[in-house]
């Protein structure tokens, strides 16, 4: 097959170590390869980057294995290498006896012949923004789940706080909860804690127990 990348490297990334295979011209019309193992601590990854640079490697390929590939990618990206992230499923369906050879060597051999298709990895600013928005989404979900748990606990105690407060964990809701925890049971006193955004009036037959007979409408 045609050789498209003369100096390349394949990386087999695990949790504690990364196996790197470098393939370079041997001066006799063929390719020589060398395999080394590095720890995945930052110092080890920096040593890996230094070795690849010393060998004149221009392109590096690694599989997307959980979250383990990310530190390796970040260090090599900063070092200026052209990186390719591949899906392990796509590699397995390519012709070859992958199970009989080192994964890193197999990846490097596929890369030098142009047989790999990389996955999209957004640039660093987009990755940071994506991580931030995903974390914000998880916080919102956790807040909503906790609010539902508090409502259930109040319902079990016969306190209909969610019937008079639009948000049990809002400013008014938290103030009323704090007052109830401190032993306050006077509905008028609890109504005075409303800061706005509470539910308007409701029929007397549906008045919540534990909070008071009058709707909280303070703005």
C-alpha positions, 0 to 999 in steps of 0.5 A, a space after each residue: 500500500 502507498 505510504 502517505 505519512 512517513 513519520 507517525 506514531 500510534 498510541 494505546 492509551 490506558 489509565 496508568 500508562 500509554 504505549 507509543 509506537 513510532 514508525 519512521 523510514 529505515 533508509 532501505 525503502 521500508 519502515 522501522 518501528 520502536 515501541 516505548 511505554 510512558 506513565 500517564 502523569 504529566 511528566 510522563 506525557 511531556 517525556 512522550 511529547 519530547 520523544 515524538 518530537 526528537 523522532 520527527 513525528 508529524 502525525 499521532 493517532 490515539 483511540 477514544 478510550 473513555 476519558 483517558 485519552 484527554 490528558 494525552 491529547 491536551 499535552 500533545 496538542 500544546 506541543 504542536 502535533 497533528 492529532 487524530 482521534 479514532 473510534 475503536 469500533 472503526 479500527 476493528 473493522 479494518 483488515 488486519 489481525 489486530 489481536 496479534 499485534 500491539 495496538 499502538 503499532 497497528 494504529 501507527 501502521 494504519 495511519 501511515 497508509 491513510 486508512 483512519 478517519 478521525 473523530 471531531 474534537 472541538 478546539 480548546 475554547 469550545 471544549 471549555 464552554 461545552 464542559 461548563 454548559 454540561 456542568 451547569 445542566 447537571 447542577 440544574 438537574 440536581 437542584 430540581 431533584 432536591 426541590 422535589 425531595 423537599 416537597 415530598 418531605 413536606 407533603 409527608 408532614 402535612 405541610 402544603 408549602 408548594 401550594 403557596 410558594 411558587 418555588 419551595 427553594 426560592 427566597 420566600 420558600 427558604 425563609 418559610 422553611 427556616 422559620 418552620 424549622 425554628 418552630 414558627 407555626 403562626 400563618 400570619 408570621 409565615 405570610 410576612 416572609 413572602 418576598 414575591 412570586 408566590 401563588 395567589 388565592 385559592 378556595 378555603 376548602 383547599 387551604 394548605 395545612 401547616 402554613 396558614 389559612 390565608 394565601 400568600 400574595 405579598 409582592 
